[in-house]
Amino acid sequence: MYRLTLILPLALVACTTTDSATEIAPAPIVVSLGEIETDALGRCYTMTAGPTQTNIVEELIEVAPEARAQDGTLVNPAVYRTITRPQTVTVGAGTRFETVCPPVYTAAFVSTLQRALLIRRAYDGQITGQYDETTSLAVQNFQRSDGLDSPLLGIKTARGLGIVAAPIR
């Protein structure tokens, strides 16, 4: 016997009423996460940045503009100089991976993450509950050994730290 499951798109609609005197304040943002996709089962995915390559490029810049007399004759020509500088470009696609969904990033969860990284000597900041730059860099450095170069916490890493439940098999 087969079971047919129909999955319908869910639209969230914000409703406002004019008779209500009280307004609910939005929750404070604990972490701002770039683009995260959610599948039909509620799992979240994102991409790592693609591999990069640094090239040395030459650029001609104007050091001094030309000077002209009132009659339009050239008094001093423009002076140019060639400079070389490094330029980093992305040369490929990143890797798609499962990440912790944004609603999970509460202050309590981020504090737990910070403590888990702290006891593994991967984080040396304060336990603030904020997914700040120090925390995201610690997550990225910690995950790099597993081949995941991203400041977003991967599910595999979170399960390894013991802060997200593993699926029942």
Secondary structure, DSSP 8 states (H G I E B T S, - for coil): -----------------SS----------S------EE-TTS-EEEE----EEEEEEEEEEEEE--EE-TTS-EEE--EEEEEEEEEEEE-S---EEEE--GGG--HHHHHHHHHHHHHTTS--S---S---HHHHHHHHHHHHTTT---SS-BHHHHHHHTSS-----
